[in-house]
Amino acid sequence: MTITRFSPALALVLLAAGSAHCADVVRFKGTTVTFRVEASSVKGFTLTASALCLAGSKSTNEIRVIPVEEPARLDGDGHFTLAFDKSGTRLSVIGRVAGSAAEGRFEVHYTKTFTSYDVVTRNPKFEIASCSARAPWTARREGS
């Protein structure tokens, strides 16, 4: 049987490393985006897009919240790029984090099916709308 000793000094170093890692998480929030910067990556990017949806001669606006699960690596100048294509939603984001501020642009496209009422046949009908949005975004560091 082998007995392994656990050093109290090693435990202190591991505890300090764990708390330093948590201190490196910086959260950013803007009107349309939220995300965090952690270990030189953008993580938890969530976009709130005001999209224009067109179906035939009809148009509507809707707000859609799109979370992006995949992280994006920050380059040496703080630039990052995100691409998301899931469940019929295509999203591309470019951005830059510099100190306590971040900015960029996004573009999103998706389709939406909705039900309307045909007054002539008195039956419900299904329409497919093409929805899209593109805009600049800004965010500020939260907390101190």
Secondary structure, 3 states (H helix, E strand, C coil): CCCCCCCHHHHHHHHHHHHHHHHCCEEEECCCEEEEEECCEEEEEEEEEEEEEEECCEEEEEEEEEEECCCEECCCCCEEEEEEEECCEEEEEEEEEECCEEEEEEEEEEEEEEEEEECCCCEEEEEEEEEEEEEEEEEEECCC
